Amino acid sequence: MYFCVETIQYNLMAARVDFYQALRGLIDQIPQGWVSTPIDLADALGDRRAARAVSEALQRDELRDAAEKVVKSPPPVWKVFRDFSTDRPLLRLLEFQRVMSDRVVQEDRLSGAELIAGVDVAYAGDKAYAACIVLDDRFEVVDSASATIDVRFPYIPGYLAFREAPAVEAAAKRVSGFDVLLVNGHGVAHPRGCGLASHVGLDLEVPTIGVARRRLWGAVGAPRGDWTPLLHGDRVIGAKLSIGGRHPIYVSVGHNISLETSIGIVRRMVRRGRLPEPLREAHRAAEELRAKLGARRP
């Protein structure tokens, strides 16, 4: 039995933020003759870790005319504006993740594990190209789908879901069904316990597993047989896996599945290369979609 994704409730819509519009609103508040800094603007947005994203955003056409108001290191005699009127949208998203993390189910609530889907996203400018591939237990493709979504949120560590989840979910909605969805990102191995894989699992109400190439959160513990735990304090939040002598990958629960089952499925689905086959195929398909459609952009 597999989960049909025709009856999806999309909850992340309530947490949408147009990063560039919010940034423009802050820059427009800087008085004539004053300047601000990327860090000050990031603080006004709600998280100073967004300072790099602020700096990169100033190269966009829609913000280029305001870039002269933002300087990295203003001389002491310059007037630096910090008194922004703001609802700190990134802080709102952060709190949203904390609330959602309490809803993540870290136990097996799946009816089978025969149809394993993988979903990944490639980018070209403000377009996200997502592909979802469903494989059976013989590694044969039984369904596939893609989606193209406009993106108005940059990459900021810890906030990937707000950039990528809309495209991931749009592609996943278009396949006929699956038992488990592998997501190229983290699940509960996240600073607020709710990474991309958990967002997607909660929104779609399907079992999801986070699979990532890099560790985002958690300390690497002592090996436990053929896997190594990722720890937050004394709590296991994920696993470091090295399969067949390849570079490690990091696995964590997304939603409606246990870590033990997640590890077993990921191990079973690794065949060629570092990533499990559904994700490897989804990555290839997303890159091909970007190459085909991204080249048409004016």
Sequence and secondary structure as in RCSB ss.txt:
>XXXX:A:sequence
MYFCVETIQYNLMAARVDFYQALRGLIDQIPQGWVSTPIDLADALGDRRAARAVSEALQRDELRDAAEKVVKSPP
PVWKVFRDFSTDRPLLRLLEFQRVMSDRVVQEDRLSGAELIAGVDVAYAGDKAYAACIVLDDRFEVVDSASATID
VRFPYIPGYLAFREAPAVEAAAKRVSGFDVLLVNGHGVAHPRGCGLASHVGLDLEVPTIGVARRRLWGAVGAPRG
DWTPLLHGDRVIGAKLSIGGRHPIYVSVGHNISLETSIGIVRRMVRRGRLPEPLREAHRAAEELRAKLGARRP
>XXXX:A:secstr
  B  TT    GGGG   HHHHHHHHHTTS TT BB HHHHHHHHT GGGHHHHHHHTTSHHHHTTGGGB SS  
TTS B        HHHHHHHHHHHHHTT   S   S SS EEEEEEEEETTEEEEEEEEE TTS EEEEEEEEEE
      TT HHHHHHHHHHHHHHTSS BSEEEEES SSSSTTS  HHHHHHHHHTS EEEEESS  SSEE   BT
TBEEEEETTEEEEEEE  TT   EEEEEEESS HHHHHHHHHHHB SSSSBHHHHHHHHHHHHHHHHHGGG  
